[in-house]
Each structure stands twice: as C-alpha cells, then as structure tokens.
Amino acid sequence: MAIQMRRHQVHWFNHRRMHGFYALAPRLVRGDQACGFGEMVLIDGETRTLVGRADDSAPGTLPPSS
C-alpha cells in the first residue's frame, strides 16, 4: 500500500508562511500493521530541501548503504 502526497502538502494544509526546520513523520495504520518514515525539511522562502539528502526525488527511502 502506498500513498502519494501532493507536492508541498504540508504548506497546503497550513496556509501561514513557513520558515525553518520541520520534522515530518507520516504513519499509515491498517488493522494490526503500520508503516512510517521520517524526514527533516528545511524551508527557506520558496526553497524546500530534504536535510541530509543529495537528491530530493526519493523521500521516505533508506539512504544507500556504503
């Protein structure tokens, strides 16, 4: 099961201007099963950056193992 979030959905739900670091931790629960992930986001004006990621195209995935 997967849920695709709309781009900048956090800003869509919260209409006041956002600035700073935010921790997002969505969690899905179905019956006795649950899944979730966490991301740190930096919002500076119109720039949104996933903290600790070189590429922001895969939020919610594990970083490559070295």
ChimeraX attribute file (.defattr): number of C-alpha atoms within 10 A of each C-alpha:
attribute: neighborCount
match mode: 1-to-1
recipient: residues
	/A:1	5
	/A:2	5
	/A:3	6
	/A:4	5
	/A:5	8
	/A:6	8
	/A:7	8
	/A:8	9
	/A:9	9
	/A:10	13
	/A:11	12
	/A:12	10
	/A:13	8
	/A:14	9
	/A:15	8
	/A:16	8
	/A:17	8
	/A:18	15
	/A:19	13
	/A:20	10
	/A:21	15
	/A:22	15
	/A:23	11
	/A:24	12
	/A:25	11
	/A:26	11
	/A:27	10
	/A:28	12
	/A:29	9
	/A:30	8
	/A:31	5
	/A:32	5
	/A:33	7
	/A:34	9
	/A:35	10
	/A:36	10
	/A:37	13
	/A:38	13
	/A:39	16
	/A:40	16
	/A:41	16
	/A:42	16
	/A:43	17
	/A:44	12
	/A:45	10
	/A:46	8
	/A:47	8
	/A:48	15
	/A:49	16
	/A:50	18
	/A:51	15
	/A:52	11
	/A:53	13
	/A:54	9
	/A:55	10
	/A:56	12
	/A:57	9
	/A:58	10
	/A:59	14
	/A:60	13
	/A:61	10
	/A:62	8
	/A:63	11
	/A:64	5
	/A:65	4
	/A:66	3
